[in-house]
Amino acid sequence: KRTSCREFSQKTLSLNHLSSFLYFSMGQKSLSNPYAGRFYPSAGKRYPIEIYVISLTTELEKGIYHYYFKHHSLEKLHTFKDFSFSKHLIHRSFKNASCFLVMTAIFRRSAIKYNLRCYPFIMMEAGHIGQNIYLVSTALNLASCAIGGFNHYKIDEFLDIDGVKETSIYIFALGNRK
């Protein structure tokens, strides 16, 4: 039943749904065991992927949040009034999404072990997380869609990351099904 959904209801995404979604698609399997693995593979257990939530119509305030895997928590980085779709995304069909999940890569984490070979490993890891996003959103009866058309320079600037040591690599729209 896994499918890409570009149409979202205008219903607010609950914190309960967002929490379950984040935990099961990209969280750490055990919050009490700091050495527990995550719900996806990572080459050499380097875990170079970070997740940012751009909240639009969730029970969170409109803003940017960083997801901490080990503590299953969100840190509010900053708030905003409007998110400019034309400035950040090529496709406009996601305007009713409750939030966007931005995957970024911190290349140094994997490069320490794999040098330049780290790049394909990081992309594979993003793919594994992406598949989890689809599967978990389907299980929770949420809608999600991978977005390849985005201006990563603008997204990096919006997230206040440098685009070199850490850069955006993948975005997903998430919300309630229409």
C-alpha positions as MATLAB code, in Angstrom:
seq = 'KRTSCREFSQKTLSLNHLSSFLYFSMGQKSLSNPYAGRFYPSAGKRYPIEIYVISLTTELEKGIYHYYFKHHSLEKLHTFKDFSFSKHLIHRSFKNASCFLVMTAIFRRSAIKYNLRCYPFIMMEAGHIGQNIYLVSTALNLASCAIGGFNHYKIDEFLDIDGVKETSIYIFALGNRK';
ca = [
       0.000    0.000    0.000;
       3.059    2.279    0.057;
       2.522    5.223   -2.274;
       3.559    8.825   -2.813;
       0.793   11.256   -1.855;
       0.897   14.851   -3.039;
      -2.487   15.788   -1.621;
      -2.851   16.385    2.087;
      -5.815   17.300    4.239;
      -5.713   20.612    6.034;
      -6.109   18.816    9.354;
      -3.354   19.541   11.876;
      -0.841   16.716   12.352;
      -0.895   15.646   15.997;
       2.242   15.474   18.131;
       1.378   11.866   18.853;
       1.440   10.962   15.142;
       4.608   13.001   14.516;
       6.335   11.405   17.504;
       5.450    7.848   16.447;
       6.398    8.619   12.876;
       9.842   10.009   13.799;
      10.602    7.208   16.216;
       9.708    4.279   13.972;
      11.067    5.680   10.721;
      14.405    6.998   11.964;
      14.737    6.604   15.718;
      16.951    4.515   17.930;
      15.533    1.054   18.707;
      15.990    1.399   22.475;
      16.050    4.717   24.297;
      17.467    3.094   27.440;
      20.427    1.471   25.645;
      22.815    4.083   24.156;
      24.392    1.382   21.959;
      21.139    0.211   20.406;
      20.964    0.408   16.655;
      18.471    2.391   14.661;
      15.623    1.253   12.434;
      17.838    1.493    9.332;
      21.373    0.396    8.416;
      24.347    2.757    8.380;
      27.754    1.890    6.914;
      30.140    1.390    9.818;
      27.462    2.696   12.238;
      28.632    6.221   11.363;
      25.077    7.705   11.143;
      25.866   10.818    9.060;
      22.198   11.765    8.499;
      20.487   14.483   10.533;
      16.760   15.256   10.394;
      15.130   18.681   10.552;
      11.371   19.145   10.785;
       9.905   22.256    9.166;
       6.569   22.492   10.968;
       3.714   24.199    9.140;
       0.437   22.740   10.457;
       1.426   20.402   13.244;
       0.678   20.820   16.925;
       4.140   22.379   17.099;
       4.611   26.084   16.532;
       5.549   26.995   12.937;
       9.290   26.643   12.869;
      12.359   24.541   12.343;
      13.151   21.698   14.729;
      16.103   19.320   14.942;
      15.354   15.673   15.738;
      17.640   14.024   18.302;
      17.624   10.271   17.679;
      19.150    9.165   20.973;
      16.672   11.056   23.143;
      13.719   10.965   20.739;
      13.256   14.693   21.139;
      12.890   17.821   19.058;
      14.842   21.017   19.637;
      13.210   24.203   18.381;
      15.837   26.079   16.368;
      13.703   29.035   15.309;
      10.179   30.029   14.361;
       8.823   31.747   11.269;
       5.555   33.158    9.983;
       5.625   31.863    6.402;
       7.475   29.250    4.412;
       7.973   30.319    0.795;
       7.239   27.359   -1.472;
       8.368   29.221   -4.577;
      11.690   30.058   -2.938;
      12.500   26.595   -1.603;
      10.610   23.965   -3.619;
      10.190   23.468   -7.346;
       6.844   21.672   -6.985;
       3.940   23.655   -5.560;
       1.649   20.668   -4.975;
       2.756   20.205   -1.371;
       1.206   23.363    0.056;
      -1.154   21.497    2.410;
       1.605   19.337    3.893;
       1.764   19.553    7.687;
       5.542   19.511    7.711;
       8.636   18.840    5.685;
      11.394   16.512    6.815;
      14.805   17.599    5.599;
      17.612   15.057    5.650;
      21.064   16.550    5.838;
      24.410   14.804    5.671;
      27.432   15.499    7.825;
      30.019   13.949    5.513;
      32.895   14.022    8.038;
      31.233   11.325   10.163;
      31.536    8.773    7.366;
      34.626   10.195    5.662;
      36.688    9.467    8.784;
      36.260    5.771    8.046;
      35.529    5.613    4.307;
      37.216    8.680    2.757;
      35.586    9.547   -0.588;
      33.681    6.252   -0.626;
      31.475    7.784    2.078;
      29.296    9.579   -0.471;
      27.517    6.496   -1.917;
      27.140    5.047    1.592;
      25.450    8.250    2.772;
      23.092    8.227   -0.212;
      22.210    4.567    0.463;
      21.457    5.420    4.084;
      19.192    8.287    2.984;
      17.378    5.793    0.744;
      16.884    3.360    3.627;
      15.442    6.140    5.789;
      13.283    7.275    2.871;
      11.765    3.824    2.523;
      11.082    3.759    6.271;
       9.363    7.140    5.940;
       7.022    5.706    3.313;
       6.341    2.480    5.211;
       5.746    4.125    8.597;
       3.570    6.892    7.157;
       1.469    4.211    5.413;
       1.168    2.198    8.649;
       0.039    5.341   10.521;
      -2.376    6.281    7.703;
      -0.400    9.448    6.966;
       0.544   10.800    3.560;
       4.167   11.310    2.521;
       6.080   12.117   -0.622;
       9.766   12.348   -1.455;
      10.763   15.654   -3.037;
      13.738   15.792   -5.362;
      13.012   19.256   -6.696;
      14.284   21.686   -4.115;
      16.822   24.490   -4.000;
      19.370   23.054   -1.598;
      21.220   26.377   -1.327;
      18.021   28.057   -0.080;
      17.122   25.132    2.195;
      20.639   25.117    3.696;
      20.379   28.862    4.279;
      16.893   28.451    5.784;
      18.196   25.736    8.151;
      21.291   27.838    8.915;
      23.725   25.104    7.864;
      26.858   25.792    5.844;
      26.227   23.557    2.810;
      29.760   22.146    3.015;
      30.241   20.360    6.346;
      26.495   19.731    6.457;
      24.140   19.989    3.495;
      20.561   19.079    2.619;
      20.220   15.944    0.513;
      16.572   14.825    0.632;
      13.179   16.252    1.586;
       9.862   14.593    2.377;
       6.435   16.160    2.691;
       4.303   14.674    5.475;
       0.742   15.202    6.596;
      -2.671   13.696    7.051;
      -4.269   11.936    4.107;
      -6.877   13.876    2.177;
];
